[in-house]
Amino acid sequence: MVIWKALTAFELLYLVITFSGFVAVVVSLRILTRQAELLATTAKLATYASIANTPSTNKQIFIEHPDLRPYFYDKLEMAKNDPRYSQAQAVAEHLLDFFDGILLLENTAHWDKKFWEEYIADCFRLSKILQHRLEDTKEWYTPALTEFMKGALGDA
């Protein structure tokens, strides 16, 4: 048979402090979880903001170098001995970096990835230098970008 005995003031205080410590740990864990969620959201939004500014940079490249635009949007091929070839390769690398980042992003309420996928597919279809640069440097990018290009070109 169990005999119940009243708690002393010290034992009661000890139980209250122990329980309060447990509650404090649970509340702290919840706060840390919320902070981590907010940090992840902030990082995603910063990435989206960065990528949202990149199309302006892309356009600026072709405003400053309109002679390169046909090699990226009009299926024009550039000879390797063309004096602008290395410049065109640098533009291709810039675009590929941008495309690779886009394909890594998820859809959100503020972001329609499908629109960008259509744009990227068109760019691959319209630019031999973009295709060749990715083929020559595919180890610099995610495998998803190479697979995406193959799908856009009908080689998947």
Secondary structure by P-SEA (a helix, b strand, c coil): cbbbbbbcaaaaaaaaaaaaaaaaaaaaaaaaaaaaaaaaaaaaaaaaaaaaaaaaaaaaaaaacccccccccccbbbbccccaaaaaaaaaaaaaaaaaaaaaccccccccaaaaaaaaaaaaaacaaaaaaaaaccccccaaaaaaaaaaaccc
